[in-house]
């Protein structure tokens, strides 16, 4: 069994409760906590499995971190290669650029402050999908790298389909 850090366990527990509330669509006051946990576990299971896998493999080096993030995007977020194939409009690259450039568009953001809305001048999707990590430059570079990897995979798959 993998011994997960307490912070990760807390994050997973909060995610389970949040997902349960959304899934059940009911006020928490009328739902027994065990019911919440059961419902949430079903919805949060992919995130739990991905967290355990991430703890087990602990990647080293930039390429390994990017590969692990890309796998997390697939396992947890559901951004599969099939989904990515729908983005023929450079959206994956625009999103990567936002993570790459965000701290340079506002000097205050370089010091861990929240990014201004102007950072999102090219964010291709709904704002709920914008998940910056102000103050953690490495994390943002890894996210950008994973989005670039997704675009490369999309282009390779399209090339393969075209040659068949």
N, C-alpha and C positions, 0 to 999 in steps of 0.2 A: 504494500500500500504506500502511496506517495503522501508525504507529510507536507501539506500546503501551508504557506505563510498565513498568519491570522488576517492580514489585510486582504488577501485574495479571498479567503473564506467569507469575510464580511461583504466584499463586493458581490460575490456570488449570491449570498443570502439576500442582499438588497435587490439584486436583479430578479431573483426568484419571486420575491414579494411583488415587485413592480409588474412583472409579466403576469403573475396570477391575477392581479387587480384588473389589468387590461383584458386578459383572456376571459375572466369571469364576468366582467362588466358590471360588477355589483359593488355596493358600498361595503367597506371592510367591516363595519359594525354588524352587519347581518350574516357574516360568513365566519365559520369556525376556522381558527388558525390552521388546523391540520388540513382542511380542505384547500386553503390557500397554498400551503406547502406542496401538497400533492399536485395541484394544477400547475403551480410554478415549476416544479421539478420536471414535468413533462416538457414544458416550453423551454426551460433553461438548460436541459441536458446537453445540447450541443456545446454551449458555452462552458459547462463544467468539464466535459471531455477535453475540449481544446485547452482549457487552463491546466489540466493535469498533464496533457501531452507536452505543453510548453514547459512546465516545470521539469518534466523528465528529460527533455532533450537539450535545454539551455544552450541555444546556439551561440557560437562565437564568431566574430568577424562580421563585416557589413553584409556580405552576400548571404550568410546564414540567417542573420536577423531579418533581412528582406524576405527570404524564402519562408521563414516562420510566420511573418506578418501576412504574407500572401495566403498561406494556408489558413491562418486565423480568419482572414476575410472570407474565405470560402466556407470553413466549418461553422463559424459563429455568425457572421453577417449574412451568409447565403449568397455572396457575390460570386457565383460559379462562372466558369468559362462560357457556359451557354448564355448566361445573363450578359456577360461582358461582350459577347459577340453582337449584341444589339447596339452597342455604342460605336457606331461608325463615324461619329461626328467629332472625334478628338476629345470627348468628354473626360476620358480617363487621364489624358495628358494635361488637360486644364486643371483637373483636381490635383494632380501631382504638382503642378506649378504653384497652386495656391499654398500647399504645404511647404514647398521650397522657398517661396518668396515672402510669405507672411511676415516674418520678423524684419524684413528689410523695408517693408512698406510703412512701418511705424516704429521709430526708435524705442518707444516705451515698451513695445511688445518684446523687444530683445531682452528685457529684464523681467519677464514672466507676467506681464500685465495682459489682460484680455485684449485680443485683437480687435481693431475697429472694423466696422462694417465695410470700410473701403478695401479691406484685405480681400474681400469676396468679390472683387470686380469681375472675376472670371469663374467663380464657383458654378459648376454646371448643373447642380441638382438642388433640391430643396434644402433649406438651411438646417433642417434636423439631421442631415447627413454630414454636416461640417463639424468635425470633432478635433479641434486643434489641441495642442499640448504646449501652451505657452510656458516657457522656462525649461522645456525638455527638447532641445534642438535635435538630439539623436532620435527621439521618438518620431518627430515630424519628418526627418530625413528617411527613416525606415518606412513610414506610411507612403511617402512620395515614391520611394524605390519600389514598393509593392504595387503601387498603381502603374508605374512604368512597366514593371514585369507583366502585369495583367494586359497592358496594351501590346507588349511584345508577343505574348501568347496569343492574343486575339489576331494579330497580323499573321503569325505563323499558321494558325488554324485556317485563316482565310486563304492564305497562299496554298496550303495543302488541299483545301476544297477546290480551288480554282484549277489545280493541276490534275485533278481526277476526272 
